[in-house]
Amino acid sequence: MAIKNSTTLARPEITDNHSAFAEDLTALLKLPLGAEHDLFQVLAICQIYADELTETNNHAECLALCGRLLAGLNMLKAVLKAPLPEHLIELLTIEAGDTEEYRSPLTTDSETVREYCCALTMVLLNQQAPADQREYIIGLLGELLAMLAEDLKTPRFIRTSDGLAMLDGEAVPGIH
């Protein structure tokens, strides 16, 4: 995966271990996903679905996972538009001296990457790709989601003597 050699350093305390959630497919498909979830929780659930997609060879399971992933990506659209809750702002805040090690790998905005993921998921759901290409589409989808998650978990705020400021100098707080 391209992420392994990334120059972006997501904060280790906000990376998730997916194995606890994906013990069996039935439980995975029943994972609740709703308005009470924050950005990182929705991202984690979407990544779980994408990870499981790479492991399944069953057509029905693939379609079920794609359906749940699409629902998760649609929920992600809503949380990307919502203001960040305070606990996420705190996780995405660094001290003044740490700014050089954090930079975003994506040149495309989060919503566009999310739309790319939706488009790939729809291709899989609609079975529009030949069987030999599905594996590559699933791999690309997983990599895009991983890049999106890493980008969204990269610090955005810096603590200054005047309070919080955007890391890249933007004046608008709460932007993903």
C-alpha positions as a Markdown table, in Angstrom:
| # | Residue | x | y | z |
|---|---|---|---|---|
| 1 | Met | 0.0 | 0.0 | 0.0 |
| 2 | Ala | 1.2 | 3.5 | -0.7 |
| 3 | Ile | 0.5 | 4.7 | 2.8 |
| 4 | Lys | 3.2 | 2.6 | 4.4 |
| 5 | Asn | 5.9 | 5.0 | 3.0 |
| 6 | Ser | 3.9 | 8.2 | 3.4 |
| 7 | Thr | 5.6 | 11.3 | 4.6 |
| 8 | Thr | 2.5 | 12.3 | 6.6 |
| 9 | Leu | 2.5 | 11.4 | 10.2 |
| 10 | Ala | -1.0 | 10.7 | 11.5 |
| 11 | Arg | -1.0 | 11.0 | 15.3 |
| 12 | Pro | -0.6 | 7.5 | 16.7 |
| 13 | Glu | -3.2 | 8.0 | 19.4 |
| 14 | Ile | -5.9 | 8.5 | 16.7 |
| 15 | Thr | -5.2 | 5.5 | 14.6 |
| 16 | Asp | -7.6 | 2.6 | 15.0 |
| 17 | Asn | -7.1 | -1.2 | 15.3 |
| 18 | His | -9.8 | -2.7 | 13.1 |
| 19 | Ser | -9.4 | -6.3 | 14.1 |
| 20 | Ala | -11.7 | -6.0 | 17.1 |
| 21 | Phe | -14.6 | -4.9 | 15.0 |
| 22 | Ala | -14.3 | -7.5 | 12.2 |
| 23 | Glu | -14.6 | -10.7 | 14.0 |
| 24 | Asp | -17.3 | -12.1 | 11.8 |
| 25 | Leu | -19.2 | -10.7 | 8.8 |
| 26 | Thr | -22.6 | -10.8 | 10.3 |
| 27 | Ala | -21.5 | -8.7 | 13.2 |
| 28 | Leu | -19.7 | -6.4 | 10.8 |
| 29 | Leu | -22.7 | -5.8 | 8.7 |
| 30 | Lys | -24.7 | -5.0 | 11.9 |
| 31 | Leu | -22.3 | -2.3 | 13.0 |
| 32 | Pro | -24.4 | 0.7 | 13.9 |
| 33 | Leu | -23.7 | 3.8 | 11.9 |
| 34 | Gly | -25.6 | 7.0 | 12.7 |
| 35 | Ala | -25.6 | 10.7 | 13.6 |
| 36 | Glu | -24.1 | 10.0 | 17.0 |
| 37 | His | -20.8 | 8.9 | 15.4 |
| 38 | Asp | -18.0 | 11.4 | 14.9 |
| 39 | Leu | -15.7 | 11.8 | 11.9 |
| 40 | Phe | -13.0 | 9.3 | 13.2 |
| 41 | Gln | -15.6 | 6.7 | 14.1 |
| 42 | Val | -17.3 | 6.9 | 10.6 |
| 43 | Leu | -13.9 | 6.7 | 9.0 |
| 44 | Ala | -12.9 | 3.7 | 11.0 |
| 45 | Ile | -16.1 | 1.9 | 10.1 |
| 46 | Cys | -15.7 | 2.7 | 6.4 |
| 47 | Gln | -12.1 | 1.3 | 6.6 |
| 48 | Ile | -13.3 | -1.8 | 8.2 |
| 49 | Tyr | -15.8 | -2.5 | 5.4 |
| 50 | Ala | -13.1 | -1.7 | 2.8 |
| 51 | Asp | -10.6 | -4.0 | 4.6 |
| 52 | Glu | -13.1 | -6.8 | 4.7 |
| 53 | Leu | -13.9 | -6.3 | 1.0 |
| 54 | Thr | -10.3 | -7.2 | 0.2 |
| 55 | Glu | -10.6 | -10.4 | 2.1 |
| 56 | Thr | -13.9 | -11.8 | 0.8 |
| 57 | Asn | -14.3 | -13.9 | -2.3 |
| 58 | Asn | -18.1 | -14.4 | -1.8 |
| 59 | His | -20.1 | -12.3 | -4.3 |
| 60 | Ala | -23.1 | -11.8 | -1.9 |
| 61 | Glu | -20.8 | -10.8 | 0.9 |
| 62 | Cys | -19.0 | -8.4 | -1.4 |
| 63 | Leu | -22.3 | -6.7 | -2.4 |
| 64 | Ala | -23.4 | -6.5 | 1.2 |
| 65 | Leu | -20.2 | -4.9 | 2.2 |
| 66 | Cys | -20.3 | -2.5 | -0.7 |
| 67 | Gly | -23.8 | -1.5 | 0.4 |
| 68 | Arg | -22.7 | -0.8 | 4.0 |
| 69 | Leu | -19.6 | 1.0 | 2.7 |
| 70 | Leu | -21.7 | 3.3 | 0.5 |
| 71 | Ala | -24.0 | 4.0 | 3.5 |
| 72 | Gly | -20.8 | 4.8 | 5.6 |
| 73 | Leu | -19.5 | 7.1 | 2.8 |
| 74 | Asn | -22.8 | 8.9 | 2.7 |
| 75 | Met | -22.6 | 9.3 | 6.5 |
| 76 | Leu | -19.1 | 10.6 | 6.0 |
| 77 | Lys | -20.4 | 13.3 | 3.8 |
| 78 | Ala | -22.6 | 14.6 | 6.6 |
| 79 | Val | -19.8 | 14.5 | 9.2 |
| 80 | Leu | -17.4 | 16.3 | 6.8 |
| 81 | Lys | -19.8 | 19.2 | 6.6 |
| 82 | Ala | -20.5 | 19.3 | 10.4 |
| 83 | Pro | -18.2 | 21.3 | 12.7 |
| 84 | Leu | -15.6 | 19.3 | 14.4 |
| 85 | Pro | -16.4 | 18.4 | 18.0 |
| 86 | Glu | -14.1 | 19.7 | 20.7 |
| 87 | His | -12.5 | 16.3 | 21.4 |
| 88 | Leu | -11.5 | 15.9 | 17.8 |
| 89 | Ile | -10.1 | 19.5 | 17.6 |
| 90 | Glu | -8.0 | 18.6 | 20.6 |
| 91 | Leu | -6.7 | 15.4 | 18.9 |
| 92 | Leu | -5.9 | 17.4 | 15.8 |
| 93 | Thr | -4.0 | 20.1 | 17.7 |
| 94 | Ile | -0.2 | 20.3 | 18.1 |
| 95 | Glu | 2.1 | 22.5 | 19.9 |
| 96 | Ala | 4.0 | 25.3 | 18.1 |
| 97 | Gly | 7.3 | 23.5 | 17.7 |
| 98 | Asp | 5.9 | 20.3 | 16.1 |
| 99 | Thr | 4.6 | 21.9 | 12.8 |
| 100 | Glu | 7.3 | 20.6 | 10.4 |
| 101 | Glu | 6.6 | 16.9 | 10.8 |
| 102 | Tyr | 2.9 | 17.2 | 9.8 |
| 103 | Arg | 1.8 | 17.9 | 6.3 |
| 104 | Ser | -1.0 | 16.7 | 4.2 |
| 105 | Pro | -0.4 | 14.3 | 1.3 |
| 106 | Leu | -3.6 | 15.0 | -0.5 |
| 107 | Thr | -3.9 | 17.9 | -2.9 |
| 108 | Thr | -7.6 | 17.1 | -3.5 |
| 109 | Asp | -10.1 | 18.1 | -0.9 |
| 110 | Ser | -11.7 | 15.5 | 1.4 |
| 111 | Glu | -15.1 | 15.7 | -0.2 |
| 112 | Thr | -13.7 | 14.9 | -3.7 |
| 113 | Val | -11.8 | 11.9 | -2.4 |
| 114 | Arg | -15.0 | 10.7 | -0.6 |
| 115 | Glu | -16.9 | 11.1 | -4.0 |
| 116 | Tyr | -14.2 | 9.0 | -5.7 |
| 117 | Cys | -14.7 | 6.3 | -3.1 |
| 118 | Cys | -18.4 | 6.4 | -3.6 |
| 119 | Ala | -18.0 | 6.1 | -7.4 |
| 120 | Leu | -15.7 | 3.1 | -7.0 |
| 121 | Thr | -18.2 | 1.5 | -4.6 |
| 122 | Met | -21.1 | 2.1 | -7.0 |
| 123 | Val | -19.1 | 0.4 | -9.8 |
| 124 | Leu | -18.7 | -2.6 | -7.5 |
| 125 | Leu | -22.4 | -2.6 | -6.5 |
| 126 | Asn | -23.6 | -2.2 | -10.0 |
| 127 | Gln | -21.2 | -5.0 | -11.2 |
| 128 | Gln | -20.1 | -2.8 | -14.0 |
| 129 | Ala | -16.5 | -4.0 | -14.0 |
| 130 | Pro | -15.2 | -7.3 | -15.3 |
| 131 | Ala | -14.4 | -9.9 | -12.6 |
| 132 | Asp | -10.6 | -9.6 | -13.2 |
| 133 | Gln | -10.8 | -5.8 | -12.6 |
| 134 | Arg | -12.9 | -5.9 | -9.4 |
| 135 | Glu | -9.8 | -6.9 | -7.3 |
| 136 | Tyr | -8.0 | -3.8 | -8.6 |
| 137 | Ile | -11.0 | -1.5 | -7.9 |
| 138 | Ile | -11.4 | -2.9 | -4.4 |
| 139 | Gly | -7.6 | -2.3 | -3.8 |
| 140 | Leu | -7.8 | 1.2 | -5.2 |
| 141 | Leu | -10.9 | 1.9 | -3.0 |
| 142 | Gly | -9.1 | 0.7 | 0.1 |
| 143 | Glu | -6.0 | 2.8 | -0.7 |
| 144 | Leu | -8.1 | 5.9 | -1.3 |
| 145 | Leu | -9.9 | 5.4 | 2.0 |
| 146 | Ala | -6.6 | 4.9 | 3.8 |
| 147 | Met | -5.2 | 8.1 | 2.3 |
| 148 | Leu | -8.4 | 10.0 | 3.2 |
| 149 | Ala | -8.3 | 8.7 | 6.8 |
| 150 | Glu | -4.6 | 9.6 | 7.2 |
| 151 | Asp | -5.2 | 13.0 | 5.7 |
| 152 | Leu | -8.2 | 13.7 | 8.0 |
| 153 | Lys | -6.3 | 12.5 | 11.1 |
| 154 | Thr | -3.3 | 14.7 | 10.4 |
| 155 | Pro | -3.2 | 17.7 | 12.7 |
| 156 | Arg | -4.9 | 20.8 | 11.5 |
| 157 | Phe | -4.5 | 23.2 | 14.4 |
| 158 | Ile | -1.6 | 24.7 | 16.3 |
| 159 | Arg | -1.8 | 26.0 | 19.9 |
| 160 | Thr | -0.4 | 29.5 | 20.0 |
| 161 | Ser | -0.2 | 32.1 | 22.8 |
| 162 | Asp | -3.4 | 33.6 | 21.3 |
| 163 | Gly | -5.3 | 30.3 | 21.2 |
| 164 | Leu | -5.8 | 27.9 | 18.4 |
| 165 | Ala | -5.0 | 28.7 | 14.8 |
| 166 | Met | -5.1 | 26.6 | 11.6 |
| 167 | Leu | -1.8 | 24.9 | 11.0 |
| 168 | Asp | -1.6 | 26.0 | 7.3 |
| 169 | Gly | -2.5 | 29.6 | 8.1 |
| 170 | Glu | -6.2 | 29.4 | 7.1 |
| 171 | Ala | -8.4 | 31.6 | 9.2 |
| 172 | Val | -11.5 | 29.4 | 9.1 |
| 173 | Pro | -11.5 | 26.9 | 12.0 |
| 174 | Gly | -13.2 | 23.5 | 11.8 |
| 175 | Ile | -12.4 | 22.8 | 8.1 |
| 176 | His | -11.5 | 19.2 | 7.5 |
